[in-house]
Amino acid sequence: MTAVLFDFSGTLFRIESTESWLRTALEEAGLALAEAELTRVALELERVGALPGGPAPRAPMPDEVAAVWGIRDESAELHRAAYTGLSRLVPLPDPALHDALYDRHMSPAAWQPYPDATEVLRALRERGIGVGVVSNIGWDLRPVFRAHGLDPYVDVYVLSYEHGVQKPDPRLFKTACTALGVGPRDVLMVGDDRRADGGAAALGCGVHFVDHLPAAQRPDGLRPVLDLVG
């Protein structure tokens, strides 16, 4: 392998907990909830799937959200509409909090690299192996990589909303391969979503999956990548 493509959420980085997400947004808005109420609201937000990068929805979606859910990563507008549409299923003390919550999840502080992410990316760089990030997302994640010191190890970012195409469409992986100047058969795609990230196989890329777990529960899930690329 001469290049590795990585997914973002659940692969290189993990989003904060739903409770931390809500607590921080409340604090930044100068609002407060009693602890029991905060816990209840966080559980409701989690149940409806309002946190991007968090657990998948476990509740029925309104028709207007369901209509865009499958293509939410094709534009910034669709992504915001989908997730704020879900958060609005949960009453909050100020309606402005729905957009504040969405904005919070784009903050570098809301994301934590997996414990071995820096080590693995640095080792790939030292071996001269190209690295790309291919993500289904509705916003620019580059500031997250810069804030956490991982940007120097990434050669190419291919983000669905910037191309109007989302994984598993092979075109997104092809764009990354072309940008890196490598053929698909010399590329390994690493991700946590077997459907979305598995789309790279249709192009001829190798595929390796990791588990989408809290960072503390997956201390070394990326290290096998170093053995796979040789």
ZADO-1210 file (C-alpha; in nm, 4 decimals, padded with zeros to 6 digits):
<atoms>
<atom x="00.0000" y="00.0000" z="00.0000" code="MET" pos="1"/>
<atom x="00.1267" y="00.3470" z="-00.0871" code="THR" pos="2"/>
<atom x="-00.1575" y="00.5471" z="00.0695" code="ALA" pos="3"/>
<atom x="-00.4175" y="00.5194" z="00.3449" code="VAL" pos="4"/>
<atom x="-00.7559" y="00.6904" z="00.3537" code="LEU" pos="5"/>
<atom x="-00.9212" y="00.7448" z="00.6910" code="PHE" pos="6"/>
<atom x="-01.2753" y="00.8245" z="00.7912" code="ASP" pos="7"/>
<atom x="-01.3101" y="01.1023" z="01.0500" code="PHE" pos="8"/>
<atom x="-01.5815" y="01.0451" z="01.3109" code="SER" pos="9"/>
<atom x="-01.5524" y="00.7131" z="01.4907" code="GLY" pos="10"/>
<atom x="-01.2226" y="00.6368" z="01.3196" code="THR" pos="11"/>
<atom x="-00.9640" y="00.9077" z="01.3925" code="LEU" pos="12"/>
<atom x="-01.1758" y="01.1209" z="01.6271" code="PHE" pos="13"/>
<atom x="-01.4648" y="01.0707" z="01.8669" code="ARG" pos="14"/>
<atom x="-01.7303" y="01.3312" z="01.9470" code="ILE" pos="15"/>
<atom x="-01.7910" y="01.4252" z="02.3115" code="GLU" pos="16"/>
<atom x="-02.0762" y="01.2677" z="02.5039" code="SER" pos="17"/>
<atom x="-02.4276" y="01.3976" z="02.4545" code="THR" pos="18"/>
<atom x="-02.4340" y="01.5220" z="02.8125" code="GLU" pos="19"/>
<atom x="-02.1074" y="01.7153" z="02.7699" code="SER" pos="20"/>
<atom x="-02.2379" y="01.8571" z="02.4408" code="TRP" pos="21"/>
<atom x="-02.5572" y="01.9833" z="02.6042" code="LEU" pos="22"/>
<atom x="-02.3864" y="02.1063" z="02.9216" code="ARG" pos="23"/>
<atom x="-02.1330" y="02.3139" z="02.7269" code="THR" pos="24"/>
<atom x="-02.3956" y="02.4687" z="02.5001" code="ALA" pos="25"/>
<atom x="-02.6032" y="02.5658" z="02.8038" code="LEU" pos="26"/>
<atom x="-02.3021" y="02.7196" z="02.9773" code="GLU" pos="27"/>
<atom x="-02.2042" y="02.9188" z="02.6683" code="GLU" pos="28"/>
<atom x="-02.5611" y="03.0496" z="02.6446" code="ALA" pos="29"/>
<atom x="-02.5650" y="03.1449" z="03.0118" code="GLY" pos="30"/>
<atom x="-02.8399" y="02.8945" z="03.0868" code="LEU" pos="31"/>
<atom x="-02.8676" y="02.6139" z="03.3394" code="ALA" pos="32"/>
<atom x="-03.0753" y="02.3063" z="03.4080" code="LEU" pos="33"/>
<atom x="-03.1004" y="02.1066" z="03.7270" code="ALA" pos="34"/>
<atom x="-02.8755" y="01.8003" z="03.7044" code="GLU" pos="35"/>
<atom x="-03.1631" y="01.5539" z="03.6846" code="ALA" pos="36"/>
<atom x="-03.3276" y="01.7577" z="03.4087" code="GLU" pos="37"/>
<atom x="-03.0003" y="01.7957" z="03.2209" code="LEU" pos="38"/>
<atom x="-02.9515" y="01.4190" z="03.2289" code="THR" pos="39"/>
<atom x="-03.3069" y="01.3607" z="03.1085" code="ARG" pos="40"/>
<atom x="-03.2767" y="01.6076" z="02.8212" code="VAL" pos="41"/>
<atom x="-02.9390" y="01.4634" z="02.7179" code="ALA" pos="42"/>
<atom x="-03.0892" y="01.1152" z="02.7049" code="LEU" pos="43"/>
<atom x="-03.3746" y="01.2443" z="02.4898" code="GLU" pos="44"/>
<atom x="-03.1348" y="01.4191" z="02.2519" code="LEU" pos="45"/>
<atom x="-02.9395" y="01.0951" z="02.2285" code="GLU" pos="46"/>
<atom x="-03.2533" y="00.8926" z="02.1627" code="ARG" pos="47"/>
<atom x="-03.3541" y="01.1099" z="01.8689" code="VAL" pos="48"/>
<atom x="-02.9971" y="01.1085" z="01.7300" code="GLY" pos="49"/>
<atom x="-02.9471" y="01.4850" z="01.7457" code="ALA" pos="50"/>
<atom x="-02.5699" y="01.4776" z="01.8059" code="LEU" pos="51"/>
<atom x="-02.3754" y="01.4474" z="01.4790" code="PRO" pos="52"/>
<atom x="-02.1170" y="01.1759" z="01.5232" code="GLY" pos="53"/>
<atom x="-02.3111" y="01.0373" z="01.8183" code="GLY" pos="54"/>
<atom x="-02.5530" y="00.7446" z="01.8420" code="PRO" pos="55"/>
<atom x="-02.7903" y="00.6846" z="01.5516" code="ALA" pos="56"/>
<atom x="-03.1545" y="00.7916" z="01.5922" code="PRO" pos="57"/>
<atom x="-03.3722" y="00.5473" z="01.7849" code="ARG" pos="58"/>
<atom x="-03.6973" y="00.7400" z="01.7426" code="ALA" pos="59"/>
<atom x="-03.9237" y="00.8087" z="01.4432" code="PRO" pos="60"/>
<atom x="-03.8200" y="01.1105" z="01.2363" code="MET" pos="61"/>
<atom x="-04.0531" y="01.3871" z="01.1220" code="PRO" pos="62"/>
<atom x="-04.1261" y="01.3609" z="00.7498" code="ASP" pos="63"/>
<atom x="-03.9267" y="01.6747" z="00.6698" code="GLU" pos="64"/>
<atom x="-03.6166" y="01.5299" z="00.8376" code="VAL" pos="65"/>
<atom x="-03.6640" y="01.1826" z="00.6926" code="ALA" pos="66"/>
<atom x="-03.6775" y="01.3410" z="00.3459" code="ALA" pos="67"/>
<atom x="-03.3198" y="01.4713" z="00.3761" code="VAL" pos="68"/>
<atom x="-03.1633" y="01.2226" z="00.6182" code="TRP" pos="69"/>
<atom x="-03.0189" y="00.9941" z="00.3515" code="GLY" pos="70"/>
<atom x="-02.8503" y="01.2835" z="00.1685" code="ILE" pos="71"/>
<atom x="-02.7671" y="01.5041" z="00.4663" code="ARG" pos="72"/>
<atom x="-02.3935" y="01.4910" z="00.4002" code="ASP" pos="73"/>
<atom x="-02.4218" y="01.6299" z="00.0479" code="GLU" pos="74"/>
<atom x="-02.4362" y="01.9928" z="00.1608" code="SER" pos="75"/>
<atom x="-02.3868" y="02.2120" z="00.4652" code="ALA" pos="76"/>
<atom x="-02.7508" y="02.3215" z="00.4494" code="GLU" pos="77"/>
<atom x="-02.8890" y="01.9674" z="00.4444" code="LEU" pos="78"/>
<atom x="-02.6615" y="01.8603" z="00.7283" code="HIS" pos="79"/>
<atom x="-02.7703" y="02.1454" z="00.9549" code="ARG" pos="80"/>
<atom x="-03.1366" y="02.0991" z="00.8629" code="ALA" pos="81"/>
<atom x="-03.1253" y="01.7275" z="00.9431" code="ALA" pos="82"/>
<atom x="-02.9610" y="01.7543" z="01.2835" code="TYR" pos="83"/>
<atom x="-03.1362" y="02.0667" z="01.4077" code="THR" pos="84"/>
<atom x="-03.4592" y="01.9064" z="01.2880" code="GLY" pos="85"/>
<atom x="-03.3900" y="01.6149" z="01.5199" code="LEU" pos="86"/>
<atom x="-03.2857" y="01.8301" z="01.8150" code="SER" pos="87"/>
<atom x="-03.6087" y="02.0290" z="01.7835" code="ARG" pos="88"/>
<atom x="-03.7971" y="01.7137" z="01.8766" code="LEU" pos="89"/>
<atom x="-03.6681" y="01.7783" z="02.2292" code="VAL" pos="90"/>
<atom x="-03.7929" y="02.0931" z="02.4070" code="PRO" pos="91"/>
<atom x="-03.5084" y="02.3130" z="02.5329" code="LEU" pos="92"/>
<atom x="-03.5175" y="02.6192" z="02.7614" code="PRO" pos="93"/>
<atom x="-03.4381" y="02.8517" z="02.4696" code="ASP" pos="94"/>
<atom x="-03.5178" y="02.7707" z="02.1033" code="PRO" pos="95"/>
<atom x="-03.1846" y="02.9272" z="02.0024" code="ALA" pos="96"/>
<atom x="-03.0115" y="02.6347" z="02.1731" code="LEU" pos="97"/>
<atom x="-03.0882" y="02.4068" z="01.8781" code="HIS" pos="98"/>
<atom x="-02.8545" y="02.6032" z="01.6539" code="ASP" pos="99"/>
<atom x="-02.6098" y="02.6540" z="01.9401" code="ALA" pos="100"/>
<atom x="-02.5895" y="02.2787" z="01.9871" code="LEU" pos="101"/>
<atom x="-02.5245" y="02.2285" z="01.6178" code="TYR" pos="102"/>
<atom x="-02.2519" y="02.4938" z="01.6243" code="ASP" pos="103"/>
<atom x="-02.0941" y="02.3348" z="01.9327" code="ARG" pos="104"/>
<atom x="-02.0415" y="02.0023" z="01.7576" code="HIS" pos="105"/>
<atom x="-01.8233" y="02.1762" z="01.4964" code="MET" pos="106"/>
<atom x="-01.5874" y="02.3080" z="01.7642" code="SER" pos="107"/>
<atom x="-01.2459" y="02.1370" z="01.7903" code="PRO" pos="108"/>
<atom x="-01.3035" y="02.1133" z="02.1644" code="ALA" pos="109"/>
<atom x="-01.5996" y="01.8823" z="02.1031" code="ALA" pos="110"/>
<atom x="-01.3708" y="01.6204" z="01.9462" code="TRP" pos="111"/>
<atom x="-01.1033" y="01.3952" z="02.0903" code="GLN" pos="112"/>
<atom x="-00.8510" y="01.2018" z="01.8797" code="PRO" pos="113"/>
<atom x="-00.8338" y="00.8300" z="01.9512" code="TYR" pos="114"/>
<atom x="-00.5312" y="00.7598" z="02.1726" code="PRO" pos="115"/>
<atom x="-00.3217" y="00.6049" z="01.8944" code="ASP" pos="116"/>
<atom x="-00.4240" y="00.8412" z="01.6115" code="ALA" pos="117"/>
<atom x="-00.1188" y="01.0669" z="01.6322" code="THR" pos="118"/>
<atom x="00.1194" y="00.7732" z="01.6631" code="GLU" pos="119"/>
<atom x="-00.0246" y="00.5951" z="01.3592" code="VAL" pos="120"/>
<atom x="-00.0435" y="00.9040" z="01.1387" code="LEU" pos="121"/>
<atom x="00.3114" y="01.0029" z="01.2312" code="ARG" pos="122"/>
<atom x="00.4400" y="00.6531" z="01.1513" code="ALA" pos="123"/>
<atom x="00.2719" y="00.6602" z="00.8107" code="LEU" pos="124"/>
<atom x="00.4317" y="00.9953" z="00.7370" code="ARG" pos="125"/>
<atom x="00.7731" y="00.8616" z="00.8378" code="GLU" pos="126"/>
<atom x="00.7273" y="00.5691" z="00.5982" code="ARG" pos="127"/>
<atom x="00.6382" y="00.8019" z="00.3127" code="GLY" pos="128"/>
<atom x="00.2811" y="00.6725" z="00.2868" code="ILE" pos="129"/>
<atom x="00.0240" y="00.9240" z="00.1689" code="GLY" pos="130"/>
<atom x="-00.2703" y="00.9982" z="00.3970" code="VAL" pos="131"/>
<atom x="-00.6157" y="01.1230" z="00.3046" code="GLY" pos="132"/>
<atom x="-00.9280" y="01.1887" z="00.5107" code="VAL" pos="133"/>
<atom x="-01.2534" y="01.0964" z="00.3375" code="VAL" pos="134"/>
<atom x="-01.5570" y="01.1976" z="00.5394" code="SER" pos="135"/>
<atom x="-01.9332" y="01.2163" z="00.5055" code="ASN" pos="136"/>
<atom x="-01.9810" y="01.5523" z="00.6731" code="ILE" pos="137"/>
<atom x="-02.1550" y="01.8872" z="00.6352" code="GLY" pos="138"/>
<atom x="-01.8820" y="02.1220" z="00.7606" code="TRP" pos="139"/>
<atom x="-01.5088" y="02.1863" z="00.7395" code="ASP" pos="140"/>
<atom x="-01.3275" y="01.9530" z="00.9776" code="LEU" pos="141"/>
<atom x="-00.9784" y="02.0850" z="00.8973" code="ARG" pos="142"/>
<atom x="-00.9760" y="02.3154" z="01.2054" code="PRO" pos="143"/>
<atom x="-01.0307" y="02.0066" z="01.4243" code="VAL" pos="144"/>
<atom x="-00.7189" y="01.8432" z="01.2817" code="PHE" pos="145"/>
<atom x="-00.5185" y="02.1644" z="01.3183" code="ARG" pos="146"/>
<atom x="-00.6272" y="02.2219" z="01.6781" code="ALA" pos="147"/>
<atom x="-00.5289" y="01.8688" z="01.7793" code="HIS" pos="148"/>
<atom x="-00.1990" y="01.8682" z="01.5916" code="GLY" pos="149"/>
<atom x="-00.2919" y="01.6065" z="01.3304" code="LEU" pos="150"/>
<atom x="-00.3117" y="01.8290" z="01.0237" code="ASP" pos="151"/>
<atom x="00.0627" y="01.7992" z="00.9405" code="PRO" pos="152"/>
<atom x="00.0119" y="01.4267" z="00.8810" code="TYR" pos="153"/>
<atom x="-00.2771" y="01.4631" z="00.6348" code="VAL" pos="154"/>
<atom x="-00.2072" y="01.5236" z="00.2659" code="ASP" pos="155"/>
<atom x="-00.5640" y="01.5422" z="00.1327" code="VAL" pos="156"/>
<atom x="-00.9113" y="01.6101" z="00.2717" code="TYR" pos="157"/>
<atom x="-01.2104" y="01.4916" z="00.0668" code="VAL" pos="158"/>
<atom x="-01.5325" y="01.6017" z="00.2345" code="LEU" pos="159"/>
<atom x="-01.8718" y="01.4985" z="00.1031" code="SER" pos="160"/>
<atom x="-02.0367" y="01.8392" z="00.1353" code="TYR" pos="161"/>
<atom x="-01.7620" y="02.0005" z="-00.0742" code="GLU" pos="162"/>
<atom x="-01.8245" y="01.7566" z="-00.3605" code="HIS" pos="163"/>
<atom x="-02.1999" y="01.6958" z="-00.3346" code="GLY" pos="164"/>
<atom x="-02.1307" y="01.3225" z="-00.3165" code="VAL" pos="165"/>
<atom x="-02.1269" y="01.0995" z="-00.0106" code="GLN" pos="166"/>
<atom x="-01.9871" y="00.7585" z="00.0732" code="LYS" pos="167"/>
<atom x="-02.0355" y="00.4804" z="-00.0315" code="PRO" pos="168"/>
<atom x="-02.0288" y="00.6440" z="-00.3770" code="ASP" pos="169"/>
<atom x="-01.6931" y="00.5353" z="-00.5260" code="PRO" pos="170"/>
<atom x="-01.6461" y="00.8806" z="-00.6776" code="ARG" pos="171"/>
<atom x="-01.5507" y="01.0239" z="-00.3396" code="LEU" pos="172"/>
<atom x="-01.2765" y="00.7644" z="-00.2902" code="PHE" pos="173"/>
<atom x="-01.1591" y="00.8121" z="-00.6478" code="LYS" pos="174"/>
<atom x="-01.1259" y="01.1851" z="-00.5861" code="THR" pos="175"/>
<atom x="-00.9009" y="01.1112" z="-00.2902" code="ALA" pos="176"/>
<atom x="-00.6883" y="00.8614" z="-00.4837" code="CYS" pos="177"/>
<atom x="-00.6442" y="01.1079" z="-00.7691" code="THR" pos="178"/>
<atom x="-00.5459" y="01.3866" z="-00.5303" code="ALA" pos="179"/>
<atom x="-00.2848" y="01.1586" z="-00.3730" code="LEU" pos="180"/>
<atom x="-00.1610" y="01.0448" z="-00.7134" code="GLY" pos="181"/>
<atom x="-00.2112" y="00.6749" z="-00.6406" code="VAL" pos="182"/>
<atom x="-00.4135" y="00.3911" z="-00.7922" code="GLY" pos="183"/>
<atom x="-00.7017" y="00.2468" z="-00.5888" code="PRO" pos="184"/>
<atom x="-00.5382" y="-00.0957" z="-00.5623" code="ARG" pos="185"/>
<atom x="-00.2497" y="00.0646" z="-00.3740" code="ASP" pos="186"/>
<atom x="-00.4811" y="00.2277" z="-00.1200" code="VAL" pos="187"/>
<atom x="-00.6253" y="00.1118" z="00.2124" code="LEU" pos="188"/>
<atom x="-00.9490" y="00.2698" z="00.3377" code="MET" pos="189"/>
<atom x="-00.9918" y="00.2689" z="00.7164" code="VAL" pos="190"/>
<atom x="-01.3342" y="00.3403" z="00.8649" code="GLY" pos="191"/>
<atom x="-01.6005" y="00.2370" z="01.1144" code="ASP" pos="192"/>
<atom x="-01.9046" y="00.2186" z="00.8839" code="ASP" pos="193"/>
<atom x="-01.9201" y="-00.1001" z="00.6824" code="ARG" pos="194"/>
<atom x="-02.1653" y="00.0406" z="00.4311" code="ARG" pos="195"/>
<atom x="-02.0239" y="00.3893" z="00.3806" code="ALA" pos="196"/>
<atom x="-01.6533" y="00.3142" z="00.4121" code="ASP" pos="197"/>
<atom x="-01.6922" y="-00.0256" z="00.2490" code="GLY" pos="198"/>
<atom x="-01.7799" y="00.1582" z="-00.0721" code="GLY" pos="199"/>
<atom x="-01.4071" y="00.1938" z="-00.1354" code="ALA" pos="200"/>
<atom x="-01.3919" y="-00.1776" z="-00.2178" code="ALA" pos="201"/>
<atom x="-01.5966" y="-00.1171" z="-00.5338" code="ALA" pos="202"/>
<atom x="-01.3103" y="00.0969" z="-00.6586" code="LEU" pos="203"/>
<atom x="-01.0528" y="-00.1705" z="-00.5786" code="GLY" pos="204"/>
<atom x="-00.9203" y="-00.0289" z="-00.2513" code="CYS" pos="205"/>
<atom x="-00.8441" y="-00.2484" z="00.0449" code="GLY" pos="206"/>
<atom x="-01.0739" y="-00.1855" z="00.3398" code="VAL" pos="207"/>
<atom x="-01.0137" y="-00.2175" z="00.7137" code="HIS" pos="208"/>
<atom x="-01.2765" y="-00.1511" z="00.9800" code="PHE" pos="209"/>
<atom x="-01.2426" y="-00.0219" z="01.3348" code="VAL" pos="210"/>
<atom x="-01.5041" y="-00.0114" z="01.6104" code="ASP" pos="211"/>
<atom x="-01.6839" y="00.3178" z="01.6758" code="HIS" pos="212"/>
<atom x="-01.6283" y="00.3266" z="02.0527" code="LEU" pos="213"/>
<atom x="-01.5582" y="00.5980" z="02.3088" code="PRO" pos="214"/>
<atom x="-01.1909" y="00.6947" z="02.2909" code="ALA" pos="215"/>
<atom x="-01.1052" y="00.5460" z="02.6301" code="ALA" pos="216"/>
<atom x="-01.2461" y="00.2097" z="02.5205" code="GLN" pos="217"/>
<atom x="-01.0379" y="00.1908" z="02.2020" code="ARG" pos="218"/>
<atom x="-00.6779" y="00.2759" z="02.2929" code="PRO" pos="219"/>
<atom x="-00.5064" y="00.0941" z="02.0061" code="ASP" pos="220"/>
<atom x="-00.7667" y="00.0207" z="01.7392" code="GLY" pos="221"/>
<atom x="-00.5712" y="00.1995" z="01.4659" code="LEU" pos="222"/>
<atom x="-00.2348" y="00.0309" z="01.5211" code="ARG" pos="223"/>
<atom x="-00.3139" y="-00.2733" z="01.3020" code="PRO" pos="224"/>
<atom x="-00.3136" y="-00.0320" z="01.0054" code="VAL" pos="225"/>
<atom x="00.0661" y="-00.0126" z="01.0312" code="LEU" pos="226"/>
<atom x="00.0941" y="-00.3881" z="00.9818" code="ASP" pos="227"/>
<atom x="-00.1509" y="-00.3860" z="00.6908" code="LEU" pos="228"/>
<atom x="00.0460" y="-00.1325" z="00.4902" code="VAL" pos="229"/>
<atom x="00.3745" y="-00.3148" z="00.5523" code="GLY" pos="230"/>
</atoms>
